[in-house]
Amino acid sequence: MTGLTGIVPILLTPFNADGSIDYGSLRLEVDAMIGAGVHGVGIAIGSEIFKLTREERRDMLRAVADQIEGQMPVIMNVSAPGTDVAVQLATEAAEAGATRLMIWPPDFFATGPDSVIEHIDWIASATGLPIVLQDVPQAPISPALALRIAEAIPLVDTIKVETQPTVAQVQSMVSAAGDKLTILGGAGGGTLVEEYRRGARGTMPFASQAVEFMQVWQALNRGEDDDAAQLIENRILPISRLGFQSADLFYHIHKALLEQRGVFKSARVRCPTAKPDPVTRAEIDRMVARMSKKQQKQEELT
C-alpha cells in the first residue's frame, strides 16, 4: 500500500484588486513550496476553491502543474454533491495536470454508504488517478466506510482526517484501515505530533506555514518529539488560535502572512467573506509581526 505522505500544503489563492487570480503571486507561492521541500501541493478548501469558477479552477491548476513540472504530486479537490458534476470536475482536473484527486462524500443529502462508494467509483473510473478521501465534518467517513471504499476502489489509497477529535479519529482509522490506506491529519495540523504517534503519515496545512511544518516533520522523523511539539506550540498554534476564532478569519491571517513575506501582493479574500473588524485587524497585524520576528530569529540561528 503506497499513498500520499509527508507535508502537502494547500495553496492559498491570491487575488488582484479586480477579483481576478493574481498569477504572479501564485507563482511566488509555488516557488516557496518548492524551496521549502514539501512533498506535494493541493488546491482545495484552503484555496477558496468553492469560490472559483470551473474555468478558474482549471486555469489555476494548469498554472501550478506547469510550474511544478512533475517535481511533486499536485492534488485537486473535485468534491461535488452530484456525481456527474464531480466526474466532470475530475476529468478537467486530470486534463489540467492533477496527479491526484481529493474527494469528500456528497453532502447535500445523506444517501448511504453504497451510494458513496458508487460516487467515488465513477470518479476513479473516469480518470484513473489515485484518490485521497477527505473525512470532513459536513460529510464524515467512518473507519468502517473508509475500509469498504478502499477495498472496493484500489485507486483510493489515502484518507485525510478532519472530523473532530482528529487524534482519536486518526487512531481509529489506522486501526481499521491502516493496512489499506495511508492516514493523513488535517484541520490545520495543530495536532500533528499526536497524530503521528498514532500512525498518521503526514498532514495538509496552509501553504503559509510550509517551512514550519517541514521543520516539525523533520523533527518527528528524527524521533525528536519534544522539539516537534515545541515548534507547533510556538510557531503554529498561535496562528491557528487566532485564525479559527470566527467564520473564515483563517483566510485573512494566512494570506496576511504571505503578504508580509512578499509572496502575495495582497491579502484579499474573495467574497463572500466576514471582513475582520478593527480590533481583529489589529490582532492579525500583531500576530503577523510577532511571527515575522520569530522567523527572522530562526534564520539568524541557522
C-alpha positions as CSV (number, residue, x, y, z in Angstrom):
1,M,0.0,0.0,0.0
2,T,1.5,3.3,-1.1
3,G,-0.3,6.5,-0.5
4,L,0.4,10.2,-0.1
5,T,2.8,11.0,2.7
6,G,4.6,14.0,4.3
7,I,3.8,17.7,4.3
8,V,1.4,18.6,1.5
9,P,0.3,22.2,1.8
10,I,-2.9,23.6,0.4
11,L,-2.2,26.7,-1.7
12,L,-4.0,29.9,-0.9
13,T,-5.4,31.7,-3.9
14,P,-4.1,35.3,-4.4
15,F,-6.5,37.8,-5.9
16,N,-5.9,41.1,-7.7
17,A,-7.9,44.3,-6.8
18,D,-10.4,43.4,-9.5
19,G,-11.0,40.0,-8.0
20,S,-9.1,38.0,-10.7
21,I,-6.5,35.5,-9.7
22,D,-3.0,37.0,-9.3
23,Y,-0.9,34.6,-11.2
24,G,2.3,36.4,-10.4
25,S,1.8,35.9,-6.7
26,L,0.7,32.3,-7.2
27,R,4.0,31.6,-9.0
28,L,5.9,33.0,-6.0
29,E,3.8,30.9,-3.7
30,V,4.6,27.7,-5.6
31,D,8.3,28.7,-5.7
32,A,8.2,29.0,-1.9
33,M,6.7,25.5,-1.7
34,I,9.5,24.1,-3.9
35,G,12.1,25.9,-1.8
36,A,10.6,24.5,1.4
37,G,11.0,21.0,0.1
38,V,7.4,20.0,0.7
39,H,6.1,16.6,-0.5
40,G,3.2,17.9,-2.7
41,V,0.8,20.8,-3.0
42,G,-3.0,20.9,-3.1
43,I,-5.8,23.1,-4.3
44,A,-8.8,22.7,-2.0
45,I,-10.9,24.4,0.6
46,G,-7.9,26.4,1.8
47,S,-7.6,27.7,-1.7
48,E,-11.2,29.1,-1.6
49,I,-11.9,26.6,-4.4
50,F,-15.7,26.8,-3.8
51,K,-15.5,30.5,-4.9
52,L,-13.7,29.7,-8.1
53,T,-15.4,29.2,-11.5
54,R,-14.8,25.9,-13.4
55,E,-12.5,27.9,-15.7
56,E,-10.6,29.4,-12.9
57,R,-10.1,26.0,-11.2
58,R,-8.8,24.6,-14.4
59,D,-6.5,27.5,-15.2
60,M,-5.1,27.8,-11.7
61,L,-4.4,24.1,-11.6
62,R,-2.8,24.1,-15.0
63,A,-0.5,27.0,-14.0
64,V,0.6,25.2,-10.8
65,A,1.1,21.9,-12.6
66,D,3.1,23.5,-15.3
67,Q,5.4,25.2,-12.8
68,I,5.8,22.1,-10.7
69,E,6.9,20.1,-13.8
70,G,6.5,16.7,-12.0
71,Q,8.7,17.6,-9.1
72,M,6.0,16.6,-6.6
73,P,2.3,15.5,-6.6
74,V,-0.4,18.0,-7.4
75,I,-3.7,17.3,-5.7
76,M,-7.0,18.8,-6.8
77,N,-10.2,18.7,-4.8
78,V,-13.1,17.7,-7.0
79,S,-15.8,17.2,-4.4
80,A,-19.4,18.0,-5.6
81,P,-22.9,17.0,-4.4
82,G,-23.7,15.4,-7.8
83,T,-21.8,12.5,-9.4
84,D,-21.9,13.9,-12.9
85,V,-20.6,17.2,-11.7
86,A,-17.8,15.6,-9.7
87,V,-16.8,13.4,-12.7
88,Q,-16.7,16.5,-15.0
89,L,-14.5,18.3,-12.4
90,A,-12.3,15.3,-12.1
91,T,-11.9,14.8,-15.8
92,E,-11.0,18.5,-16.3
93,A,-8.5,18.3,-13.4
94,A,-6.8,15.3,-14.9
95,E,-6.5,17.1,-18.2
96,A,-5.1,20.2,-16.5
97,G,-2.3,18.3,-14.8
98,A,-3.5,17.0,-11.5
99,T,-1.7,13.9,-10.4
100,R,-4.1,13.1,-7.6
101,L,-7.7,13.9,-6.7
102,M,-9.2,14.7,-3.3
103,I,-12.9,13.9,-2.6
104,W,-15.3,14.1,0.3
105,P,-18.7,12.2,0.0
106,P,-21.7,14.0,-1.4
107,D,-23.0,16.2,1.5
108,F,-26.3,17.7,0.3
109,F,-28.3,14.6,1.2
110,A,-27.1,11.6,3.2
111,T,-27.8,8.8,0.7
112,G,-26.0,5.9,2.4
113,P,-22.6,4.1,2.1
114,D,-23.4,2.2,-1.1
115,S,-24.1,5.4,-3.0
116,V,-20.9,7.0,-1.6
117,I,-18.9,4.1,-3.0
118,E,-20.6,4.3,-6.3
119,H,-20.0,8.0,-6.5
120,I,-16.3,7.7,-5.9
121,D,-16.0,4.7,-8.2
122,W,-17.4,6.7,-11.1
123,I,-14.8,9.4,-10.5
124,A,-11.9,6.9,-10.2
125,S,-13.1,5.1,-13.4
126,A,-13.3,8.4,-15.3
127,T,-9.7,9.5,-14.6
128,G,-7.6,6.6,-13.4
129,L,-5.9,9.0,-10.9
130,P,-5.2,8.0,-7.3
131,I,-7.6,9.4,-4.7
132,V,-7.3,11.0,-1.3
133,L,-10.6,10.6,0.7
134,Q,-11.4,13.6,2.8
135,D,-13.2,13.0,6.1
136,V,-14.8,16.3,6.8
137,P,-17.4,17.4,9.4
138,Q,-20.1,18.0,6.7
139,A,-19.5,14.6,5.2
140,P,-17.8,12.3,7.8
141,I,-16.3,9.0,6.8
142,S,-16.3,6.3,9.5
143,P,-13.3,4.0,9.7
144,A,-15.6,1.1,8.6
145,L,-16.7,3.0,5.5
146,A,-13.2,4.1,4.7
147,L,-12.1,0.4,4.7
148,R,-15.1,-0.5,2.5
149,I,-14.2,2.2,0.0
150,A,-10.5,1.2,-0.1
151,E,-11.4,-2.4,-0.7
152,A,-13.9,-1.6,-3.5
153,I,-11.8,1.0,-5.2
154,P,-8.0,0.3,-5.3
155,L,-7.2,3.9,-6.6
156,V,-8.3,5.2,-3.1
157,D,-5.1,4.8,-1.1
158,T,-5.1,7.8,1.3
159,I,-7.5,9.5,3.7
160,K,-7.2,12.9,5.2
161,V,-8.9,13.0,8.7
162,E,-10.6,16.2,9.7
163,T,-13.6,15.2,11.8
164,Q,-13.2,16.0,15.5
165,P,-11.5,14.9,17.6
166,T,-8.9,14.3,14.9
167,V,-6.4,12.5,17.1
168,A,-8.9,9.8,18.2
169,Q,-10.2,9.6,14.6
170,V,-6.7,9.1,13.2
171,Q,-6.2,6.3,15.7
172,S,-9.5,4.6,14.8
173,M,-8.7,5.0,11.0
174,V,-5.2,3.4,11.5
175,S,-6.7,0.5,13.5
176,A,-9.5,-0.2,11.0
177,A,-7.9,0.6,7.6
178,G,-4.2,1.3,8.2
179,D,-3.2,-1.7,6.0
180,K,-5.2,-0.3,3.1
181,L,-5.0,3.4,3.5
182,T,-2.3,6.0,4.3
183,I,-3.7,8.2,7.0
184,L,-3.1,12.0,7.0
185,G,-4.0,14.5,9.6
186,G,-5.9,17.7,8.7
187,A,-7.8,20.6,10.3
188,G,-4.8,22.9,10.3
189,G,-2.2,20.4,11.5
190,G,-2.1,21.6,15.1
191,T,-2.2,18.0,16.5
192,L,0.3,16.6,14.0
193,V,2.6,15.3,16.8
194,E,-0.2,13.4,18.5
195,E,-1.5,12.1,15.1
196,Y,2.0,11.0,14.1
197,R,2.4,8.9,17.2
198,R,-0.9,7.1,16.4
199,G,0.1,6.3,12.8
200,A,-0.6,9.4,10.7
201,R,1.9,9.8,7.9
202,G,1.6,13.5,7.1
203,T,-0.7,16.4,7.1
204,M,-2.1,19.1,4.7
205,P,-1.6,22.5,6.3
206,F,-1.9,26.0,4.8
207,A,0.9,26.9,2.4
208,S,1.7,30.0,4.6
209,Q,3.3,27.7,7.2
210,A,5.0,25.2,4.9
211,V,8.5,25.9,6.3
212,E,7.4,25.5,9.9
213,F,5.6,22.2,9.2
214,M,8.6,20.9,7.3
215,Q,10.7,21.6,10.4
216,V,8.1,19.7,12.6
217,W,8.1,16.8,10.1
218,Q,11.9,16.5,10.1
219,A,12.0,16.6,13.9
220,L,9.4,13.8,14.1
221,N,11.3,11.7,11.6
222,R,14.4,12.1,13.8
223,G,12.5,10.9,16.8
224,E,12.7,14.4,18.4
225,D,9.0,14.6,19.6
226,D,9.7,17.3,22.1
227,D,11.3,19.6,19.5
228,A,8.4,19.0,17.1
229,A,5.9,19.8,19.8
230,Q,7.7,23.0,20.8
231,L,7.7,24.1,17.1
232,I,3.9,23.6,16.9
233,E,3.3,25.4,20.2
234,N,5.5,28.4,19.4
235,R,5.0,28.8,15.6
236,I,1.8,27.1,14.5
237,L,-0.8,27.0,17.3
238,P,-0.8,30.8,17.8
239,I,-1.8,31.3,14.2
240,S,-4.5,28.6,14.5
241,R,-5.8,30.0,17.7
242,L,-6.5,33.4,16.1
243,G,-7.4,32.0,12.7
244,F,-10.2,29.7,13.8
245,Q,-11.9,32.1,16.2
246,S,-14.7,33.1,13.8
247,A,-16.1,32.4,10.3
248,D,-13.4,32.4,7.6
249,L,-10.9,34.5,9.6
250,F,-8.2,31.9,8.9
251,Y,-8.1,33.0,5.2
252,H,-7.3,36.6,6.2
253,I,-4.5,35.7,8.6
254,H,-2.8,33.1,6.4
255,K,-2.9,35.5,3.4
256,A,-1.5,38.3,5.6
257,L,1.4,36.1,6.5
258,L,2.2,35.6,2.8
259,E,1.7,39.3,2.1
260,Q,4.2,40.2,4.9
261,R,6.8,37.8,3.4
262,G,6.4,39.4,0.0
263,V,4.8,36.4,-1.6
264,F,1.4,37.9,-2.1
265,K,0.8,41.4,-3.2
266,S,-2.5,41.5,-1.4
267,A,-4.2,39.6,1.4
268,R,-7.6,40.0,-0.4
269,V,-10.2,37.2,0.3
270,R,-12.8,36.7,-2.3
271,C,-16.4,37.4,-1.4
272,P,-18.4,36.3,0.5
273,T,-16.1,36.8,3.5
274,A,-16.5,38.0,7.0
275,K,-14.2,41.0,6.9
276,P,-12.2,41.5,10.2
277,D,-13.4,44.3,12.4
278,P,-10.8,46.9,13.6
279,V,-10.0,45.0,16.8
280,T,-9.4,41.8,14.9
281,R,-7.4,43.5,12.2
282,A,-5.1,44.9,14.8
283,E,-4.8,41.3,16.3
284,I,-3.8,40.0,12.9
285,D,-1.2,42.7,12.4
286,R,0.3,42.0,15.8
287,M,0.4,38.3,15.1
288,V,2.0,38.7,11.7
289,A,4.6,41.0,13.2
290,R,5.3,38.5,16.0
291,M,5.7,35.6,13.6
292,S,8.0,37.6,11.4
293,K,10.3,38.3,14.3
294,K,10.4,34.6,15.2
295,Q,11.2,33.7,11.7
296,Q,14.0,36.3,11.5
297,K,15.4,35.0,14.8
298,Q,15.3,31.4,13.5
299,E,17.0,32.4,10.3
300,E,19.8,34.1,12.2
301,L,20.3,31.0,14.3
302,T,20.6,28.8,11.2
